[in-house]
Amino acid sequence: MAAEGAGFHEPPSPLEPPRLADPPSDVLQEAAAAFGLLASPARLHIVWVLAQGECDVSGLAERVGGALPAVSQHLAKLKLAGLVRSRREGRRQVYLVDDPDVVTIVRLMVGQLADRGAGRRSGRPEGLRGLGG
């Protein structure tokens, strides 16, 4: 049997996830900026709608219940960050999510919380802490 400290390592527990290398600080900065943009309920709602398919600014304003200028400003911020893009379709601009990973993250988080909200309404006590399990 190997002595402790002599190069012997116990295998990781199957209950513990494998340890990943820490990401570089620029990656963490970029992720924090993206999460910061999505921390606005209005922008999150816009991304949620665009995750369902393309939409113009008036359709987005109607769907998210926002004023046209406010929705345009939110879209400009999301576009500048590279989370959405637009294309011209005749005389109108059509917006779409430019990053499929953002769609995955938004659908996962909003979907999980919506399911938990339905659980709370049905009497099951589940909250945000239940996301990990």
N, C-alpha and C positions, 0 to 999 in steps of 0.2 A: 504494500500500500504506500503511495507516495506521501511524503511529508507535506504539510501545509506550507505554501510559499515556494515549493520546489517545482513550479510549473504545472501542477495539477489544478485543473479547473473543473468544477462541477458543471454538468450540462445545464443550460438554462431551464427553468421550470416551464412546463407547457402552459401554465397560466400567465406567465409574463411574456409580453410581446418582445420581439427581438429589438435590441437597442440600435437605433439608426444614428448615423452621423449628423451632427448639428448642421443646418444649412448655413451658407455664408450670410453675412449681415445684409448684403444688398438684396438677397432673396427675401429675407425677413422684412426688410423695408418695403419691398414691392408688395408682398402679401398683406402687410399691415395697411398700406395705402388702399389696396383693393377692398379689404374688409371695412376700412373706414368709409369708403364710398358706399358700400352696401349697408352701412349702419343706418342710413336714412331710410325710414319706412317708404317714402315716396320713390326713391331710387330703387330700392329692393322690389317694390311692386312693379316698377317699369321693367326691370330685368326679368321678373317672374312672367310678365305678359309677353315680353320678347322671347322668352324661352319656349313659349307655345308657338311662336311663328312671327314673321315679319309684320310690322305695323307702322303707319304714318303717325305724325305727331298729334293730329286731331283725334285719331282713333285711340291713341295712348291716353290723351287727356280725358277722353270720355270714359275709358275703361278704369283709369286709376282715380278718377274724380278730382283731377287737378286743373288749374287754369292753364291755358295754352302757353303763356310766357314762362310759367314756372316749370312745366314739363320740358319745354325747350331748353331751359337752363340746366335741368337735371341731365338731359340727353347730351348737352355739350360737355358736361363734366365727365360723364361715362365714356363719351367718345374720345375725349382728350386722354383719358386713362387707358384707352384701348380695350375697354370692356364691351363696347358696342360700336357698330359702324353703320354707315348709311349708304344707300345707293339711290340714284335718281330713277324714277319711274314716271315718265312724262313730266308733268309740272310739280310733282310732289316728291319729297324725300321719304324713303322707306327705311326704317331702322331694323337692325337685327343684332343679336348677340354675336360678338366677334370671337369669343373664346368658349369652346364647348365645355371646358373644365368649369367655367363659371356657372354654366347652365346646370351641370351636375351638382355643384356645391349648393346652389340656390334651391334646386328641386329637393335635394336631400334634407337640408335644414328646414325649409318651410314645410315640406311634406311631413317630416318627423314631428314638428311642433303642431301642425294641424291635426295629425293623428292623436297626439297626446291631448290636445284640446278637446277632441271628440271623446276621448277616454274620460277626461274630467267631467264632461257634460253627462256622460253615461254612468257616473259614479265611481269610476276607477281613478284612484289618486296617483296620477303620474305627472311629473313635472320635468323641467329642463334637466335635472340631475339624472334622469333615467335614460338620457341619450347614449351613455357609454355602454349600456348593457343590453 
